[in-house]
Amino acid sequence: MLYPFAYSSNASLSRLCKIIHDRPGVCLFLRAPSFFAFASTDSPVAFLPHFRAHFNDAMLAFFVNCLRNCSLPIALVYTDLIFRSIFLALNIAMPSEKGKKIFPIQTKTGCLLKWNWSTIYLQSGTSASCHRTTKLKIPEDNFDSFHNLPKKIEDRERMLQGEWPIDTCGYCRKMEEAGGFSDRMNQLAQQTDPDHNPPELKANPTAVEVTPTILQVFFKNTCNMSCVYCGPHLSSKWETEIEKHGQLKSINVSKYSTMAVQNNPNYDRQKKDLWKYLKEKDRYKNIRIYSVLGGEPLVIPELYESLDFWEKHPNDKLVFEFTTNLKATDKRIEALLSRMQKMIDTGAVLRFKIVASIDALGPEQEYARYGMDLEQFIMNFEKLSRTKGIELAINSTLSALTIKKLPDLIKKIEQWNAARSGDRIVFSFNTDEDATNPKIFGPGVFDQELEETMRLLPEKNVREIIVKRHFQTVAHSIMSAKRQPEKINTMKRYLTELDARRNTDWRKVYPWLQDV
Ligand code: SF4
C-alpha cells in the first residue's frame, strides 16, 4: 500500500502505518511539508481514533482531487502544538479557496446564499436571502418573484462590484470587518457541490436573475413549546400566553408583541403558489435542499403536505430537511420514520436531514426551552440516530441561560457519535441577540465554559473545523464584550415576569445569576 503522507514529528516512522490501519504498509513520506492542498493535524500517539479520522479525510480529499485532475498532493500532518495552529489555519483557508472556485462570483463580498437561497416566511408573506438578512414583502400578485425581488437583484449587483448591499447583510459585514468568520465565509468554505449554484450561472456566471437551489420555508407558528428566547412570531404557545396574560412589561422588543405574528391573509393562496412555482418549469428538479420550519414541523400539517409533494415530484438529489424540538410521541416518530425510509428507498429524495434543537443538558435546558421533556428528547434522538439514511444535526442557541451547561451537551454528542455507525452528527449554533444575549454579561461570567467548549468541539472533518472556527469567533466576542448591567437587570425582570406566568423559578435553576 502506498500512502501519500507528510509528517513533522519526532515519532518513529516505522510505527505510522501500523497506527493508521493496524497493519504494516509502505508509506511515501515527505519531511517538513509546506505547500499542500490538504493538511490535517494531530498526534496519533495522543488520540488514535481522532488521528485515523483525519487520515480518512485526507484520503477522501486526495481521491476527489485526483478525479478533478488537481495536481496538488495531499498532506496529512501530525505535529506539535505550534505547527498544529498553523495547519489548522490552513485547513480553513483551503476549503474556502475551493468553495470560491465552485461559486463563480469571486468578489470580496460575493455571497453564495444571495444567489442560491431563499427563506420564505409564509406567515408574513415575506422572503429573505438567509435568516440573517432583511425580510422583503412578496408581491401579492406575483409570488414567483420571491427569489428575484428588486432589492435582492440590487444586492447581487452590488456584490458583483465587491460592495456590501445597502441596509442588508449587516451581520456578515460587521463580522468580517471585525476580522471574524461570517456566515457568508462559512457557506463559501463549505460548498463542495457545483449543483448548488443556480443553473443560470452555467451560461452566464454573473447572472443576477436566478433560480434558487435551496428553499427554506417557515410555515405556521404552531408549536408545542415556548422557549424563553423565542416569541409569538414563531410559537403559538407564546401567542396564547400573551393573549392570556397580556404584553410583557419588562421588555420592549417588538417580537414579543402578538402583532409580531403577522397573520398573512394570503397564507393559503401563497402556499398553493409555492407548490405551483416548484412544479412549473420543473423547478423542483433544481432544488437541492428543501427545509421545513415552523412553529414545530412535527405538529404542523405542512410537514406532511411537503412529504406529499416530494413523493409526487421525486428528486433523487434532494436533501429534505426539517428542524425540530423532537417533542413527539413514539408512535408519531415511528410512523414518520417509516414514511421517510420509503421515500429514500424509492428515490423520492436523496436523504433526510433532521436538525434537532437543544442547547444544553440539565434543568437549565428545560427552563430555557419551556415545555421540553429532556428525557423524551434523548429517547427520540437516539431512535433517529439508529435509523439508516438520516443525516442528524444539532442546532443550539447560545443563550446566557444555557452556556454553562453547553460543555455537557458537547460531551453527550461525542457519546452519540461513538455509538453511531453513519455520518457524524453535525453541531451548529446561533446566538440569542435579545433578552438572554450572553454578550451583556461581559468578561468572566462564561469564560470557563466557553473555553471548555472550544477545547471539546471536535475537528474530525472539515465541517467540524469550520464550526469550531466560527464558535471561537463568537466565544471571543462574548468574552470581550462590554458588560451591560442595565440589560442584565432587565433580563432578571423578564425572567421574574415569565416565572409568574409559568410557575417556574429562575433563582432556583440559575443560582449564579442572582449574584451577577
Ligand atoms: S447576511 Fe451574510 S449570509 Fe446572509 S445573504 Fe447577506 S452576506 Fe449572505
Residues whose N, C-alpha, C, O or C-beta is under 5 A from the ligand:
A	BS01	SF4	C111 L113 K114 S129 C130 R132 T133 C169 C172 D183 R184
